[in-house]
Amino acid sequence: MKDLNIRNKPVQKTKSATAQVSGNSAFINTSIKIAYPQVLSKLITKLNDISLAEDALHLAVEKALVSWQKDMPRSAAAWLITVAYRCAIDTIRHQQKTTNISNDSSLESSYDLEDSLIYTEDFNESALRLSFPDDLLRLIFTSCHPALEQKTQMALTLKHVLNFSNLDVANALVTSESNVQQRLVRAKKKIASSGIVYEVPKPAYWKERIHAVLNTIYLLFNEGYFTTRENTLINRSLCREAIYLARLLHKCCPKEPEATGLLALLLQLNARADARTDENLELLTLQEQNRSLWDQNAIVEGNHLTEKALKLGKGTPFAIQAAIASLHNQAKSFEETDWLQIVFLYQKLRSQTTNPVVELNYWVAFSELPTHIFPNALEHAINQIHQLSNVLTDYRHYHTVLAGLYFKFSNFKTALKHFNLAYRIAISSQQKNFIKKRIAICKLNR
């Protein structure tokens, strides 16, 4: 099966293409990329078959790359769903003919499918937008089925919920692309052979999936908040969808501390969204942000949920992270941040996880401790962060953190070295521009 990753798939020019096509290529690719997860989740939910849905969508995308050059539809998602459904019907009919089966009970009748495919109000943009989170939640719960291994759950989620390519999934799971391909193929076969249904299970079965589902929603938000896949700093639609799903889960299980903690964390982080860039859409650090732009309503709600999550779970991971974000949001300025309390919370978080990024963030917070509490906090933090090099050397933020700390230490030569390493790893133009400016300052001061 071909890897459907639209962002790396250029528009194919045909003999009938006009000179205007190249000018529309970026818009067409972007439209397909934005619609892709919505369309795939709808197809999988309706067809109950990942492979059939993927193949049908691939055919629809190929048709779109040609057809949209001449006539762009009002709703990219509606067009792709309609065409993909028809491709799926053709596939089912072909299978029925070649196997001499006139009525395959394992699939909906192709004629019944066709009857439900009328390109009407069911597929208009607003209706699709309303149904998307529910389709997505069904897909997330299926990807997180307990019959699947944890890495397989992650691979399915990254591939089908976040539309990562096989290479992206391999990088995220620190494995090979061929390994990912084999894992996905096995997962699809297991889902089909085990009769796993694409649905949100009954509450009695939530406990065995809830943590994987919550982590998936956090990944979804993270990809929106720190997006690496577009030349923009934040994908607000992904953030909104993640918060909607977090609200939905919290409403379904209000006494689950991690569901409450996740929603609190996402609200606390998203409250700063408008202040994360300047008027030129350049990245701003937490210290540089205009705090008057922070969403106070989201912060108030986030604080309430943070307190609730801490009481329910007595300090579960998402609740602790929400409490850390809350302390940042309550500080009137960067200098007034309660770093000692944040360090204490990170210590609690470290006791619950071996995540090296948590360890990195702990030492960043530690470096901010006042000298009367820890005189050599900055130097000690730098030494400890270097101990993480084996596991984080390919992580951009590891190098920007070290560069920033060396910069504060006035060691501009070493800061420059790490900014250069970060620049090589950076993907988006916003990340690169942010690092470029720091590189220029280092060069002036070294």
N, C-alpha and C positions, 0 to 999 in steps of 0.2 A: 504493500500500500504506500502511496506517495505521501510525503510529509507536507501537510497543508499549513505552511507558515507564510501568510500573506505579506508580512512586512519585508521579507527577503525575496519576494516573487515579483519581478518586473513586469510591467504591462507588455504583452507581446504585440508587436506591430504586424499587421497583415497587409496584403497587397492593396486592400481597399481602404486602408487607413489614410487619413489626410494629414496635411502638415500640422493640423491643430492637435493631433493625438498626443504628441509629446508634451504639449502644454497641459493636457488633461490627465496625464499619467499619474502624477502625484495625488491628485484629488480622487481619482478612481481607486488607487491602491489604499488610500486613507479611508475611504468610504467602506471598502470591503473589510479592512482590518477592524474598523470600529464595529461593524455589523456581525463579524465572524462569531464571537462567543455567544451572542444572542441567538443567531441562526442555528448554530450547532446544538445549543441546549434545547431549543425548540424541536429540532429534528430528532434528537436522541430520545426526548421525552415522548414524542409521537410515534416513532418507529420502533422504540425499545431495542435498538441494535446500533452499537457504536460504529461498526465497520460500514454498515449500509449508509448510515448518516454521513460519515466522513466521505465516502466515495461519491455519494449524491451531491454533497456540498462542493467537492472538488470539481465535479462536472459543471455545476452551476457557476462557480467562480470562473472557469474557463470561458463559459458563454458570456459572463458579465464583462470580462476583459475585452471582448470583441464588441458586444452589443452596446455597452455604455459609452464607447467612443463616439457613437452617433446619437444616442438617445439616453440620457441619464434619468433613471426613474425617480419619482418623488420620494420613495422610501426604499433604500438599498436593502434593508432587512426583509421587507415584504417581498420584494422581487426575488431575492435569493431563496427564501423559504418556498415560494411558489414553484420556482424552476427546479429546486432541489427535490421537492416532493414528486414532481413529475418524472424526474430522473430516477427516483427511488421506485416509482410505479413501474417504469420501463424495466428496471432491473428485476423486480419481483416477477413480472410477466415473462421475462426471458428465462428466469430460473424455472418457472412453472412449466414452460414449454419444453425446455431441455430435459427436465426430469419427469415429464408427462404427469405432472400433478396439477389438477384443476382447482383444488381448494386446500391450500396449506394453512392448517389451523394455527401454526406457530406465528403467523403474521396476519395482520388485518387484510381483508380482501383488497386487492389493488383497486377494484371498482369502488369499494367503500371509501378507500383513501381518496380516490379521485373526486368523489362526491363532496368530500369535506375540504377540497382544495380551492374553492371559489375565491378568487382574489377580491375580497370584499372588506367590510368593516373589521372582520376578525384579524386581518393582517394590516390594518392601517397603523401608522406610526405610534399613535397614542395607545392603542390596544396592545401592541407588541411591547411597548415600554412598561405597561402595567403587568403584563404576564411574565416578563423576563426574570425578575427576582425569584418568582416561584419555580420557574423552569430551572434556574441556576441552582436553587437550593436542592431540588431533586437530584440534579447532576452531582452536586457536592456530596450529598449523603450516599449516593451510589458509589462514587469514587472512594469514599471512606468506609466501605463495607468491611466488617471485621474478618470476612473470609479472605481478604487480600492482605498481603504483607504491608508493613508501614511504608517501605520505600516504593512499593507499587502504588499505594494510595497517593503518595506524593507525586509520583510520575504521572498518574492519570489526572490528578488535580492540575498540575502545572501545564499539562498538554491540552486538556479539554476545557478547563475553567479559565485559565489565564492565556491560552493560545500560545504557549511557548513552543518553539521548534524542538526537535529531538536533541539538537546540539545544546540549546538553552537548558533543557531538562538535565542533560548529562553534566553540564557545568554546575548546576544547582545541587545535584546529588553526588558530585565528585566521582563520576564513573565515565565509561565510554559511551559513545553514541550508539554503537551496535548493541551494547548491553541494555540501553534504554529501549531500543526498538524491540528486542526480544522480550523484555519485561512487559511492554505494552501489548504485544501480540498475545502473550500468555494470559494477561489480565482480561483481555477481551474474550478469549476462549473460555476462561473460568466463569466470567459473568454470564456468558451464553449457556454454558453447560450446567451451571448451578441454578439457572432460572432466576437470577437476581433481577428484581424489578426496579425500574427507574422511578423511585417514589421517596417521599419523606416517610420513614417508618413510624409505627405507632409509638407513643411515648415510652412504653415498656422496653423498647429496644434502643432508646436514645443513649443510655449510659455507655454502651459499648462503642459508640461512634462519636459522642459529643466532643471529646477533646480533639480528635482529628478534624472534625468539622470546624471547630473554633479556630484551630491553627490555620485551616484553609482560608477562612474569612480574613484572618489577620494577614496572610500572604496576599490576598486580593487587595486589601487596603494598602499594604506596603508597596505593592506594585503601582498603585495609583499615587501614593504620597511621595515615593522616591522613584518615580518611573525611570526605567533605563531604556525604554523601547520607543521613545519619541523624542523629538527635539523640543521638549518642554519639561519643566520641572515637576509638574503635578498633573495627573489625569483626574480631574474632579469627578467625572462620571463613575470611574472605578471606586473612588472613595465613597461616593454617595451610595452605590450599590452595596459596598461592604458594610456601611453603617446601617442600611436598611435591613440587610440579612442579620446583622448583630442584634438589631431591635427585635426582629422576628423571633430569633432564638431566645432572647431575654424574655419576651412575652410568653413564649411557650414553656420556659422553665425558669421562672423568676427567682427560685431558690437555689439555682446552680451558681455558685460563686464565680466560676470562671466565665460564664456567659455574661454575668453582670460586670465582671472586671474587664472583659474585652470591650463591651459597649462603652464603659467609662473611659478606657484607654483611647479608643478611636475618637471619641468626642473631644477629649483633652488635646490630642494631637491635631485633629482637624480644625480646632478653634484657632490655630495659628496660621492657617493656610493663606489668608490674604496678606500676611506680613512676611511671607517667606521670600518674596522677590521685591525688587525696587521698581521704579517706573519704567526701566528698560528690560524688565523681566529677568534681571540678573539675580543669582542666588544670594541670600543674606543669611549669615549665621544667627544663632539664637541671640547672641550678644548684640548684633547689629539691628535686630528687628524693632520696628515701631510697635510697642506693646498696646498702644491705644487702638490698633487695628484688630487685635485679637477679639474673637467672638465671645463676649461675656456670658451670653445666654447658654452657649455650649459648655463653657467652663463651669457655670453654676450647676447645670444638670450633671456634668461629668463629676464634679465634686460630691454631689449627693450619691451618685451611683458608686463612686470610689469608696465612700464610707460604708455603704451597704455591702459591697463586695468584701471589704476587709472584715466586717462583722460576721458575714456568712461563712467565709472560708478561713478566717484567722491568718491571712497572708498567703494566698495562692499566687502563682506567677503573674497572671494578667492584672490581678488586683494590685500587686506591688508595683508593677510598671505604671499602672494608672496613678498610684500615689506619688510616684516620682514625677510624672508629667504634671500632676496637680501642684506639686511644690514649685515647679518651674513657672506654672501659670499664675500662681498666687503672688510671686515675687514682683514688686513694683519695678525693679530693675535687675539686670544681670548680677550686679555687685551685691544686691540684697538677697540673693538666692540662699536658701538654707542648705548649704553644701554638706554640713555635718549630718543632717537628717537624710539627705539623699544618699550619702555614703553608707549610712546605717541600713537603708532600704536595699541598696545594692548588695550589701553583705548577706541579707536574708535571701535575696534572689540567687546569689552565688551558691548558697547552701542547697538550692533546689535544682540546679542545672549545671551542666558542664559546658554550656555554650560559650565559645571563646569571645563572641561579640559582647555578651554580658560582662565578661571579664574585662574587655577593652573599655567598655563604658564605665565600669567601676573605677578603673584607674584614671580615666578622664575626670570623673567627679572628684576623685581623691586629690588630683593635681590642683584643684581649686580651693582646697582647705586653707584657712588662714594660717599664717606663720606661727601665731601664738598657740595653735593647736598641734601643728606638725611643721616644724621649721623648714625641713627640706622636702616638702610634699611634691613639688614639681620634679625635682631631680629623681626622687624615689619612684614616682609614677613612670617617668621615661624608662628607667631601668627595668621596671616590671613589664611594661608594654613590649620591650624588646624580647622578652621571654615568649611572646606570642607569635613571633615571626614565622615559625615553622607551619603554623596552621592558618595564619592570616596574611601571608606575604602577597597573595593574589587578590586581596580585598582592598579596594580603593580607599575606603574610609580609614583603614589601618594606617596608611601612609599619610593621609591628610591630617590625621590626629597627631602622629609623630612630628610631622612638619610643623604643625601649629604649636606644639609644645616646645620644640627646638627654637621656633621663632620667638616665643615668649622668653626663652632663655638667652636670646640674642645670639644664638649659634646659627647664623644665616646660611652658612655653607652646608651644614647637615640638613637644615630645613629645606634648602633648594634641592638636595639629593632626593628627599622623600616626596616633595611636590612633583618632581620630574617622574618619579615612579608612579605616583597617583595619576598623573596626566596620561601615561601610557595605558593605564587600565580603564580610565574614564570612557564612558560611551556617549552620553548626550552632550550637546553643544553647551548647555548650561553648566554642566560639571566642568567641561574643559575651559570655558571662559572664566569660571571662578578660580580654577587652579592657575591659569595663565597670569591673572593679576597678581597672585601671590608669588609666582615665579619672578615676575618683573620687580616686585618690591625686594625680594631676596637678593637679586642680582645687583640692585642699587646699594644695598647695605653690606654685602659680603666683603 
